């Protein structure tokens, strides 16, 4: 049996946490001093690609635990030669605690996290008190945390957790907008769900002093 072909080199658009040997210095990483936003669980990268093209004055870092999906997002960035976006493959909880400096990020987005709907799997959901505190640590004062899901009970869990977290205040989430075209969605998952007529639950929280 012939060996599998080597995957294409997507650097600098795709890195893994194993490629990083110290805390990320954003000006060095992106080559500028622009604000940084995280796309946590970026999947195939639709938000990272669209947002970075629409907002060249902001740097976007997608983080995705599934390398195959992460590489697809990075390939989109490389094809378009987008200078202000990158994707890292790995566990975001490790990235938040080891590689991203405190108070260095302007916003974090968690769009459609895996709901782990079965009772025995709910403990694997990403939103916990620990995760919220990890995000708060890397956010600058006044930094924003966005989260969307199509799973109502999960949104209730997220909302309750964030509402009672002493380091965040709840803001009114942006209203849903009609898409201008088939790619005018924040994520591929949002597009799929909205085209099926399913509701999307949106939350927005701001870091405050404790």
Secondary structure, 3 states (H helix, E strand, C coil): CCCCCCCCCCCCCEEEHHHCCCCECHHHHHCCCCEEEEEECCCCCHHHHHHHHHCCCEEEEEEECCHHHHHHHHHHHHHHCCCCEEEEECCHHHHHHHHECCCCEEEEEEECCCCCCCHHHHHHCCCCHHHHHHHHHHEEEEEEEEEEECCHHHHHHHHHHHHCCCCEEEECCCCCCCCCCCCCCCCHHHHHHHHCCCCCEEEEEEECCC
